[in-house]
Amino acid sequence: MILKINEDYHIDHPMRIAKVVESIEIAAPQDEVFDIIVNCDRRLQLSPLWGVAKLMHVSPDFPAEGSCYHVRLNQEDGQEYDTIVTDLVPKSKFGYRLTTRRETRTVWTMQAGPKGTRLVYYEEFLVEDSGEEEFVQSVRNVVRQWLANIRRYAELRGSWQKRFLRRLVDRFLLPLRVDQRRVIFLALAWQAVSCLAFLAVALGFGVAKLLGLV
């Protein structure tokens, strides 16, 4: 299957390049963090925006330079674009560009850090020359949450309990959209509150009985 790269985009207003750079320390080896980043399914599933877009097709040679994957946005207009790999250095660097109007370019860098790996995220994209500060800040907020999700996932390693939890997350949690995960967490929290309330009532009744109050 040959992916169609949409180059038919244009700029209607004066534009400038905005940049977002964030980093996080992860208690995991560089090669393990790198494997998470180059796995397009896993990387996208860990994004706070998972569910906004649908992964349609991945080229057979992914993640080699020049390979790509095709994405469709789950919106009314159903916009589609390709993500094309531009940089690949095993265990240390992975970069790509999006064939969108904003001409987004992203580079993930894995460096040796005090905990194991310092993961650095760099993104540049076009914004209107005046305004759009809120959009840039929203991108920054999403990236920070994305990095935090990657850290939590990457650190599910070492003990058998963490490895088992990671398998459960892979199989049951990550495939769900972010809103579906919230529903599950709320249901679990409600069950936990109900159990605690029942235990509190039972404990109170037991104490009252011991004191001869009932």
C-alpha positions as CSV (number, residue, x, y, z in Angstrom):
1,M,0.0,0.0,0.0
2,I,1.4,3.4,-1.0
3,L,0.6,6.2,1.4
4,K,-0.6,9.5,-0.2
5,I,1.3,12.4,1.3
6,N,-0.9,15.5,1.4
7,E,1.3,18.5,0.3
8,D,-1.7,20.6,-0.7
9,Y,-1.6,23.0,2.3
10,H,-1.0,26.7,2.3
11,I,-0.6,29.6,4.7
12,D,-3.3,32.4,4.7
13,H,-1.7,34.6,7.3
14,P,1.9,35.6,8.2
15,M,3.4,32.7,10.2
16,R,6.2,32.1,12.6
17,I,7.9,29.0,14.0
18,A,6.9,28.1,17.6
19,K,9.0,25.7,19.6
20,V,8.2,23.5,22.5
21,V,11.1,21.8,24.4
22,E,10.4,19.7,27.5
23,S,12.3,16.9,29.3
24,I,11.9,14.3,32.0
25,E,14.0,11.9,34.0
26,I,13.1,8.2,33.8
27,A,14.3,5.4,36.0
28,A,14.8,3.0,33.0
29,P,17.6,2.2,30.5
30,Q,17.9,4.2,27.3
31,D,17.2,1.2,25.1
32,E,13.9,0.5,26.9
33,V,12.8,4.1,26.6
34,F,13.8,4.2,23.0
35,D,11.8,1.1,22.2
36,I,8.7,2.8,23.7
37,I,9.2,5.9,21.6
38,V,9.7,4.1,18.3
39,N,6.7,1.9,18.9
40,C,4.0,4.1,17.2
41,D,1.1,2.3,18.8
42,R,2.6,2.5,22.3
43,R,3.7,6.1,22.0
44,L,0.3,7.3,20.7
45,Q,-1.5,5.3,23.4
46,L,0.4,7.1,26.1
47,S,-0.5,10.5,24.7
48,P,-3.2,12.5,26.5
49,L,-4.8,12.9,23.0
50,W,-5.2,9.2,22.3
51,G,-8.6,8.6,20.8
52,V,-8.5,12.0,18.9
53,A,-6.7,10.3,16.0
54,K,-6.8,6.8,14.6
55,L,-3.7,5.0,13.3
56,M,-4.7,3.8,9.8
57,H,-1.6,2.2,8.3
58,V,2.1,1.8,9.1
59,S,4.6,1.2,6.3
60,P,6.4,-2.2,6.4
61,D,9.9,-0.6,6.9
62,F,8.9,1.5,9.9
63,P,10.7,3.0,11.8
64,A,13.5,3.4,9.2
65,E,14.2,6.9,7.9
66,G,11.7,7.8,5.2
67,S,9.1,5.3,6.5
68,C,5.7,6.6,7.7
69,Y,2.4,5.9,9.2
70,H,-1.0,7.3,8.2
71,V,-3.4,9.0,10.7
72,R,-7.0,10.1,10.5
73,L,-8.5,12.5,13.0
74,N,-11.7,11.5,14.6
75,Q,-13.5,14.7,13.8
76,E,-16.2,15.8,11.4
77,D,-13.8,16.8,8.7
78,G,-11.9,13.6,9.1
79,Q,-8.5,15.2,8.3
80,E,-5.8,12.8,7.4
81,Y,-2.0,13.2,7.4
82,D,1.2,11.2,7.3
83,T,4.0,11.1,9.9
84,I,7.3,10.6,8.1
85,V,10.4,9.5,10.0
86,T,13.3,11.9,9.5
87,D,15.8,10.8,12.1
88,L,16.7,7.4,13.6
89,V,19.7,6.8,15.8
90,P,19.3,3.6,17.8
91,K,18.9,4.1,21.6
92,S,19.3,7.9,21.3
93,K,17.2,9.7,18.7
94,F,13.9,9.5,16.8
95,G,12.4,12.3,14.7
96,Y,9.5,12.8,12.3
97,R,7.5,15.4,10.5
98,L,3.8,15.7,9.9
99,T,2.3,16.5,6.5
100,T,-0.1,19.1,8.0
101,R,-0.7,22.8,7.5
102,R,1.5,23.6,10.5
103,E,4.4,21.6,9.2
104,T,5.1,20.0,12.6
105,R,8.5,18.5,13.2
106,T,9.3,16.5,16.3
107,V,12.5,15.0,17.7
108,W,12.7,12.7,20.8
109,T,16.2,12.4,22.3
110,M,17.3,9.8,24.9
111,Q,20.3,10.8,27.0
112,A,22.1,9.3,30.0
113,G,20.6,10.8,33.2
114,P,21.0,10.5,36.9
115,K,18.1,8.0,37.2
116,G,18.8,6.2,34.0
117,T,17.5,8.2,31.0
118,R,16.7,11.8,30.3
119,L,14.0,12.0,27.7
120,V,14.0,15.3,25.7
121,Y,11.1,16.3,23.5
122,Y,11.5,19.0,20.8
123,E,8.7,20.2,18.6
124,E,8.4,23.0,16.2
125,F,5.4,24.1,14.2
126,L,3.9,27.1,12.4
127,V,1.6,29.5,14.2
128,E,0.2,32.8,13.2
129,D,2.6,35.7,13.6
130,S,0.3,37.4,16.1
131,G,-1.7,35.5,18.7
132,E,-2.0,31.7,19.2
133,E,-0.1,31.9,22.5
134,E,-2.9,29.8,24.1
135,F,-2.4,27.2,21.4
136,V,1.3,27.0,22.0
137,Q,0.7,26.7,25.8
138,S,-1.9,23.9,25.3
139,V,0.7,22.0,23.2
140,R,3.2,22.4,26.0
141,N,0.7,21.1,28.6
142,V,-0.1,18.1,26.5
143,V,3.6,17.3,26.0
144,R,4.3,17.5,29.8
145,Q,1.5,15.1,30.5
146,W,2.7,12.8,27.6
147,L,6.2,12.7,29.1
148,A,4.7,11.9,32.6
149,N,2.7,9.1,31.1
150,I,5.8,7.7,29.4
151,R,7.8,7.8,32.6
152,R,5.1,6.0,34.6
153,Y,4.9,3.3,31.9
154,A,8.6,2.9,31.4
155,E,9.2,2.5,35.1
156,L,6.9,-0.5,35.3
157,R,9.9,-2.8,35.3
158,G,12.1,-4.7,37.6
159,S,9.9,-6.6,40.1
160,W,7.5,-9.2,38.9
161,Q,4.6,-7.2,40.3
162,K,5.5,-4.2,38.1
163,R,6.0,-6.4,35.0
164,F,2.7,-8.1,35.6
165,L,1.0,-4.7,36.0
166,R,2.6,-3.6,32.7
167,R,1.1,-6.6,30.9
168,L,-2.3,-5.7,32.3
169,V,-1.9,-2.1,31.2
170,D,-0.8,-3.2,27.7
171,R,-3.7,-5.5,27.3
172,F,-6.6,-3.8,28.9
173,L,-6.0,-0.1,29.6
174,L,-3.8,1.4,26.8
175,P,-6.1,0.3,23.9
176,L,-9.0,2.3,25.4
177,R,-9.5,6.0,24.6
178,V,-8.6,8.5,27.3
179,D,-12.3,9.2,28.2
180,Q,-13.0,5.4,28.5
181,R,-10.0,5.1,30.9
182,R,-11.5,7.9,33.0
183,V,-14.8,6.1,33.3
184,I,-13.0,2.9,34.5
185,F,-11.0,4.9,37.1
186,L,-14.1,6.6,38.3
187,A,-15.9,3.2,38.6
188,L,-13.0,1.7,40.5
189,A,-12.8,4.8,42.8
190,W,-16.5,4.5,43.5
191,Q,-16.1,0.8,44.4
192,A,-13.2,1.6,46.7
193,V,-15.2,4.3,48.4
194,S,-18.1,1.9,48.8
195,C,-15.9,-0.8,50.3
196,L,-14.3,1.7,52.7
197,A,-17.7,3.0,53.8
198,F,-18.9,-0.6,54.4
199,L,-15.7,-1.4,56.4
200,A,-16.2,1.8,58.5
201,V,-19.8,0.9,59.3
202,A,-18.8,-2.7,60.2
203,L,-16.0,-1.5,62.4
204,G,-18.2,1.1,64.1
205,F,-20.8,-1.5,64.8
206,G,-18.2,-3.9,66.2
207,V,-16.8,-1.3,68.5
208,A,-20.3,-0.3,69.6
209,K,-21.2,-3.9,70.4
210,L,-18.0,-4.4,72.4
211,L,-18.8,-1.3,74.5
212,G,-22.3,-2.6,75.0
213,L,-23.9,0.3,73.2
214,V,-26.0,-1.9,70.9
